[in-house]
Amino acid sequence: MIIPSPVTGIKPKISPKAFIAPNATIIGDVTIESGANIWYGAVLRGDTCSIRIGKNTSIQDNCVLHSERGTECVIKDHVTVGHSAMIHGPCIVERCSLIGINSIILQGSKIGEGALVAGGATARNEIPALTLVVGTPAKPKKIFPESKIAENEQGAINYVNNAKRFLEGGQNHPDLEPYLDDSL
C-alpha cells in the first residue's frame, strides 16, 4: 500500500529508480531517493512525521520506520537496515552505516558514518562514526578503520544490484505511478 497521509494529506515522493516491494507500506511524508530499495513487509509510516531514505539505501524485509509527530527520521545514502529492524525518530542514520537484523534505533539517536549497530542491539543517543555497538542498551565494542566506510558502501550497492534484478523482472510495487518524482 502506498497512500498519502490521512492526517496531513502529504503524499510520498519516490524515485523512479527505486525498488519498492509489492507488499511494502509507504504512507505520507516519505521521500525515497534513487537506488533505494524497500523490501517485503517493510513499513515506512510518515503519517505525522517525515521519513527520508537516501540514495542506494536498503530497508530490508519487515523493517518499521516512524517518528514522533512533526519530526524527522533520516536515513542517509548507502545505509543498510537489516531485516526486522525498528527505527523510531526523531533520528539520523549517517551514510554508509549498517543497522543489524532485529535491532532498534530509538528516538534521539544519531548513528555516525560507517557505524554498525549489531543485530538485536538497542541504540539511543549518539553512536560515534566507525563504531560497532552491541547489546541493550548498545555499548561500544570496537572502532573500525576508515576502510569500513567503503566496505559498507559496497554492501549497500550489492542490494541496489539485487533490486535491479527485481525491477527488471517487473516486481516493483503496482501503486507507484502517482508517487514517482523524477527529481529524485
C-alpha positions, 0 to 999 in steps of 0.5 A, a space after each residue: 500500500 502506498 497512500 498519502 497521509 490521512 492526517 496531513 494529506 502529504 503524499 510520498 515522493 519516490 524515485 523512479 529508480 527505486 525498488 519498492 516491494 509489492 507488499 511494502 507500506 509507504 504512507 505520507 511524508 516519505 521521500 525515497 531517493 534513487 537506488 533505494 530499495 524497500 523490501 517485503 513487509 517493510 513499513 515506512 509510516 510518515 503519517 505525522 512525521 517525515 521519513 527520508 531514505 537516501 540514495 542506494 539505501 536498503 530497508 530490508 524485509 519487515 523493517 518499521 520506520 516512524 517518528 514522533 509527530 512533526 519530526 524527522 527520521 533520516 536515513 542517509 545514502 548507502 545505509 543498510 537496515 537489516 531485516 526486522 529492524 525498528 527505527 523510531 525518530 526523531 533520528 539520523 542514520 549517517 551514510 554508509 552505516 549498517 543497522 543489524 537484523 532485529 535491532 532498534 534505533 530509538 528516538 534521539 539517536 544519531 548513528 555516525 558514518 560507517 557505524 554498525 549497530 549489531 543485530 538485536 542491539 538497542 541504540 539511543 543517543 549518539 553512536 560515534 562514526 566507525 563504531 560497532 555497538 552491541 547489546 541493550 542498551 548498545 555499548 561500544 565494542 570496537 572502532 573500525 578503520 576508515 576502510 569500513 566506510 567503503 566496505 559498507 558502501 559496497 554492501 549497500 550497492 550489492 542490494 541496489 544490484 539485487 533490486 535491479 534484478 527485481 525491477 527488471 523482472 517487473 516486481 516493483 510495487 503496482 501503486 507507484 505511478 502517482 508517487 514517482 518524482 523524477 527529481 529524485 
